[in-house]
C-alpha cells in the first residue's frame, strides 16, 4: 500500500468510480493537468508527485483514514481537517 493506492481508495469511497475521475477531481481542485500515466509513474516509484499534489493526496488520505477510525478516537470533522493541514508539506518558495 502506498500514498497513491490509499488516495485512489479514498477517492473511490468519495464517489469517483474510476481512477481517471479521481485524477480529474484532483486536477480541478489543485489547478493541474496531470494525466493517468503520471499517476502510475508515481505509484511505481518512477517519479514523485509535486508538493501541491502530494498535499492534496495527503489531505484526502488523512481524512479518509481518520473517518475510518474516528469512532475510536472522537475527533470532530474540523479537528480532522486541522490535523490534515498540519501534516501538509510546506509550499516551495519560488
N, C-alpha and C positions, 0 to 999 in steps of 0.2 A: 504494500500500500504506500502511496506517496501523496504529496500535496495535490498533484494533478488528478489522481484517482479519487481522492476524497472530494475535491472540488466538483468533479463530474457527478459523483454520487449525490452530493448536496444539491446540485442544480437539478438533477432528476427528481429529487424529492420536492424541490421548489417548483415543479411543473414543466421543466424542459424535457421533452420526450426524446431528444437526440443530443448528441454531443454538439452538433452544429447549432442547434437552438441555444445551447448554453454559451457557445462562443459568440453568437450574435448578441445575446443578452449582455455578456461581458464587454464586447466592443462598444455597444451603446452606452453602457454605464461609465466606461473609462475613456471613451473617445478614441478607440484604437481601431485598426483594421487587420487584426490577427486572423490568419486562416488556419484550417484544421491541421494541415501538415506541420505547422509551427508548434501547435499544442502537442502533437505526437512526438516531435523532437524534444520538447520539454519533458514529457513523460518518460522518454527513453534515456534522458540524461545527456543528450547531444548538445542541447542549448539550455540556457537558464532564462526564465521569463524576466522582462524588465520589472523594475521595482513597483511601478503602478499596477501592473498585472499581478505580481506576487502579493501585494497588499490586498487587492480585490479578492484574490483566491483565498488568502489567509482569513480575511474577514468572513467570507462566505463559509469557509470550513469551520472556523471557530463558532460562528452562530449555529451551524448545523450540529457540531459536536456538543455544544452546550445545551441545545434543545433536547438532544438525546439523553443527557444526564441531569437536566435541570431539576426534575423532581427530587433527586437525591441531595442537591446542594442548595436549592432555594434561592437562586439569583433572580432578580427581576429582569425583564427584557432590556431595560435601559442599562442595567449593570452588565449584562452580557455584551451589549454594543460597546460600552465603555471599555471592557476587557479586550475586545477585538481591536479597538482603536489603539489601546495602549501597547499591543503587541505588533503593530504595523511597523514596517521598516521605514526609516526616515527618507524623506524625499531627497533626491540628489540635487545638489546646488549646481546650477549650470554657470 
